Amino acid sequence: MTTSLSLADARRIALAAQGFGSRYPSQVGAAQLRRTVDRLGLFQIDSVNVLTRAHYLPAFSRLGIYDRALLERDAWGPKSARRLFEYWAHEASLLPIGLHPLLRWRMAKAERGETGYAALRRFANERRVEADAVLARIAADGPLAAADFENGSSRSGWWEWSHTKHALEYLFWAGRITTATRRGSFARLYDLTERVIPADVLALPTPSSATAQRMLIDRSARALGVATAADLRDYFRLKPAEGDPAIASLAEEGVLEPVKVVGWSQKAWMHREAAKPRRIRGAALLAPFDPLIWERGRTERLFGFRYRIEIYVPQPLRTHGYYVLPFLLDEALVARVDLKADRQAGVLRAQKITLERDAPLDTRELLNTELERMAEWLGLGALVLGETGLAE
């Protein structure tokens, strides 16, 4: 039997599943941070640092001010302290370390050359000797970055990677190496997986690919609350042949309940444990790669809010700015802000603010409060506001 949900109900379910609607804790420690990443399932990594790198922002959006060193220790600290690991999940991601077994099927496919781009797949076959040589050097010398290999750094463009970089990425996708730590420039230092991931995690049994995919879809559904099949697959980048049988299995068991969201043409699913709050209250600035909004079509379906990141758009053609964060107020996306951390001047610059036409009258005041909170979190002494306009 299919349940009917209003769009407002679906929004509230989705927001609650993503950890919105609660007051910021008075203090944020490791436990609160770990609960947040466990709820979301991952933090997407992005190296753009015009504000702060994207993987730091989802916790700030849900918890408020916290010490970023807590996340760094869990991600790149001593082996005994590791609580997160890097892998390709929803793009490059930091994931709870307990999810390692659920992604071994993807590692095995990469190791066999069955996934990834063409240049990467070649290292599973005709260029395997080169990959083995790179692996042997890491085994002998310890953690290394691409630039530590002869001719190992990018030549002149973003996509013009060296053969060594492709070999490293192949080994990373295959699970043979992982990130030991990051250099100041955010360059990844690769090391053997067994020297980074705790032994008790590596000793966990490896589920079948079907079981792992089912468990990943379950986590997607918990994190999304209500979602289409495409939304559920997208969360961990599962293909239809990988995700759809898992969805069918979970639906048959009653873990996923069929729902019809008013205004959606697609069939949707709701996790049976999804909270159904009567209202959501709160304010948050959202990273461009926050899991609430990273799937732009879903963002439009849920919020009626068209959002595109314009980093790669030439400046004269940008509509809202370079690094734009949507502003969530209660149950709606009501504004967007082009932000820059001017570290030399010690200020957070809100270079352009765009309010939605139906934004509440107190939007600017509440937005300024969140911007001041962000400036404090980033260690910036002042907030400088630029022009404000209305969305067209």
N, C-alpha and C positions, 0 to 999 in steps of 0.2 A: 504494500500500500504506500503510495507516494504522498508525503506531507507537503502542503503548500506553505511557503514562507514569503512574507512581504520583503521588499528590498531592504527596508529598515531593519527587519529582524535578521536578515542575512548579514548586514553590515555589523550589527552588534555581536553576532556569533563569531564572525571573522576577527573582529577587534579583540574580543575576550580571548580567543584562541591564541592570538599573537601577544598576549600579555599586557594589553592596554585596559584602562578602566580602574586601576588601583592607584592609590596614592604612592608617591615616591617613598621608599623606606628612609628612616631618619639617618641611617648609616648603611653604606654598601660595602660588604666584605666579599670574600671569595665565595661563600655559600650562595649569596644572592646572584652573583655573576654566573656561577655554574648552573643555577636553576634556570636562568634566562637562556643561556646557550642550549641547555637541554630541552627547554620548551620549544625553541625555534629550530633546533636540529643542526644549525650551522650559522656561521657568520661568513658572508661572502667577502673575499679579499679583493681589494683594489689598491693600487699603489699611488693613485693621484693624491697629492698631499697639500692641495691649495687650502683646504680647511683642516682636516685631519683624515687619516686613511680610513676607508669606509668600514672596515671590520670593527673599529672602535665605537661607531655611532649607534648601532641597534641597542646596545646595553644602555647607553646614555639616554636614548629615547624612552626607554622603559623604566629605568632606575634613577635617572638624574645623575648628579655628580658622583663619579667613582674614580678610583685610582687605576689608570690604564696599565700600570705596572702589574696589577693582578692578572689582567688578561695576557700580558707578555710572559709572565712566569708560567701560567698554565699552558701557553702555546709553545714557548721557546726556552723554557727554563731547564733546570736539571732533569735528567731522565726520571728520577724518582718523583718529581713534582709534576710531570706531564699529565694534563687532563684533556688536552686538545691535540689534534694532529692535522696536518695539511693534506688535502687531496682534492681531486676534481669531483665535485658533487653537483652543486648548482654553480657552475664555473669553479674557479679556484676558491677553496673554502677552508675555514677552520671548523673542525667537527669534534664533538665529544669523542673521546678516545674509545669508548665502548662501541662506537659504530664501525670500528675498523673491520670486524668480521663481515659486516653487511656489505662491504664494498670490495671484498676479495674477488668476487666473481668478475667485477669490472677490471680489476688488476690482472686477473688471469686472461681475460679477453685481450687486453692491451699487450700482455706478454706474448701472446700468440699472433699478434699483429692483426687482430680482428676489429679494432676500434682506434679512433684517433685519425688525424690527418695523414695524408699519403706519405709525407717525408718522415713522419714518426713511425708508421707501420713498416717501412723498409728496414728499420733497425731490428725488427723481429726475425728477419729472413736474410736477405742478401748482405746486409751491413751488420750482422750480428757480431762479427769479430770486433768491429769498432766499439760497439756498445759494451762488449765484455772487457775491452781494454780500458774504457772509461771507468767501469765498475771496479776493475782491479786496482786502478790508481787511487780511487777513493778508499778502497779497503786498506791500501798500504799507507796512504798519507793522511787519512782522516778527512773531516769536513772541508769541502771545496766548493767555490762558486764557479760559474761558467768562465768568468774572467781569469780564474787561476790556471786554466788550461791554455796551452799555446793556441793562439788564434781563437780563443774561446768566447770572446765578447762579440756583441752585435757590431756589424760593420758600419752601415750608414743609415739604415732605416729600421723601423720597428719590426718589420717582418723578415728582415734579411739576417736570420739567425745563422750562426755557424753550424757546421756538422756536429761539433761537440755539444752545442746547446740542444740540438735535436736529439742526440744520443742521451743526454741527461734527462730531457723531458720524456723520452721513451722509457727509461729506467724508472722515472718517477711515476708515470702512469701505470707501469707494470708492478709497482709496489716494491721494487728491489732497493730503491733509495727513497729517502724522504727528507723533509727540511729539518736540519739540526738546529739552525737558528737563522736570524736575519742580520745582515750588516747594517751599519748606519744608513746607507743609501737604500735600504730595504732589499738588497740583493739576497737571494736565497742561497744558503750554504747547505749543500747536499751531503748526506752521510748514509751509510748502510742502515736499512730500516731496523735491523736487530740491535743497532747501537743507539737508537732513538726511542723506539716504542718499547714500553716496559714488557718484560718477558711474560708476565701473567696475562697481558692482553694478547700477545702473539700466540700464547698457548690456548686461547679460547677456541672452541671448535668452529670450523668453517661451515656455515649452513649451505645448503644447495642454493643455486642461483634463484630458483623459484621462491624458496623460503625467504631469502634475503630481500628480494624485490617486494614480496608481500609485506615484510616488516618495514621497509622503506615507505611504501604507500601508506601503511598505518601511521607512521610518524608524520608524513605529509598531511594526512587527514586531521591528525591531532593539532598540527601547527596552523592549518588553514581554517578548521572549523566546518566550513561549508565551501564546496569547490566542485568544479566540473572535472571530468576525467582528465582533460588536458592540463588543468591546474595541478591536479594530483601528480601527474607524471612529471611535469616541469620542475617541481620542487627539487627533486634529485636527478633531473635530466634523464628520465627513463623513456625509452622508445615505446611506441604502442604495443609491440610484441612483448615487451618486458613488463609494462605497467598494467595493461588491460586485463590479463589473466589474474593478476594480484587484486585488482579492483573487484572483479567478478567473484573471486574467492572470499574476500572480506564482506562483500554484499550478501553472499549466500549464508555466511555465518552471522549476519546481523550486525557486524562491526560498523559497516557503512549502511546508512539508511537513505533511500532515494528521496529527493526533495525537488519540488518545483519552485524556483524563485521567480516571483512576479517580475516580468520584464526581461528575463533571460530566455533565449531561444534554446540553450543547451540544457540537457539533463544535468542535475547536480546531485552531490552526495554530501551527507552530514555525518560526522563521526558520532557514534551513539553516546559518547561521553562528553560531547561538546556542551559547554555552558551556554545558557540562553538568557543573558541578563536583560532586564527591562530597559536599562539605559547604560550608556558609557559616558563617563565624565573625565576630562583631563586634556592636557595639551602636550604636543611633542613635535619636534623637528625631525624629519625622516631623511635618512641617507638615500641617495639615488638607488642604492642597491639593498635597501631594507626589504626583507621578505614580505612585508605587507604590500609593497608597491612594485617589486621588481618585475612582475609580469604585467606589462602596461595594459594589455587588453582586460585583464581582471580588474585593474585599478579603475578603468573606465566603467566596467560593468557594476562594480560595487559603489563607486563614489561619483560617477559622472564627471570625472576629472581626467582630462587628457594631459599626460605628462611624458615628456621626452627629454633625455639628457642631451645637452648641446655642446659638450666638450669638443666634439669633432666637427662642429659647424663653424665656418668662418665667422669671425666676430661681427661683421656688418649684417650677417644674416640671422644672428641669434635673436630670439624673441624675448626670453626671460633672463639670460645670462649664462655664464660659463659653468659654475658648479651650484646648481639650484636645488634647494631642499624644500619639499612640500611641508606645509604646516598643518598638522592634524589638531583640530579643536573639537572635543567631544566626539561626535560621530561623523564628522565631515572634514574634507580637505578644503581649507578656506583661503589659503594663500600659498605663495612660494617666494623664496628668498635666495638671491644670488650671494653666496657667502665667501669670504676670503679671510684667512687668518694672516694678518700682516704682523709677522713675528718681529720684524726689525723695529716697527713703530710700537709694538705691544698693544695692538688694537684688533678687534674683530670688526670687519667691515661688512655691513649689510648693503651691498652695492646697489641692489635694486630689489624692491619689494612689490609684488603684484598681488592684489587682493581679488578674490573671486567676487563676482557681482552680488552674490547672495551672502557674502560674509557678514557675520554679526557685527554690530556696532562696536563691541569691545575687542574686536580681533587685534587691532594694532596694540592695544595695551597688553593683552595676554601674550602676543607675539614678542613684544619687547621684553617681557619677563623671561621668556624662554631664551631669547638671545643673550640677555644678561647672564643667565645661568650657564649658557654655553661658553661665553667669554671667560667666566670664572673657572669653569672646568678646564679650559685650554690654557689657563694661566695668562690670559690677556687682560690688561688693566682697564680697558675702556671699550665701549661699543660706539661705532660711528655708523649712523644711518644715512643711506643714500635716498634716491628718489623713490616715491611710492606712486603706484598707478593701479588702475582697475583692469582686470582681464577683458580682452576684447570679446 
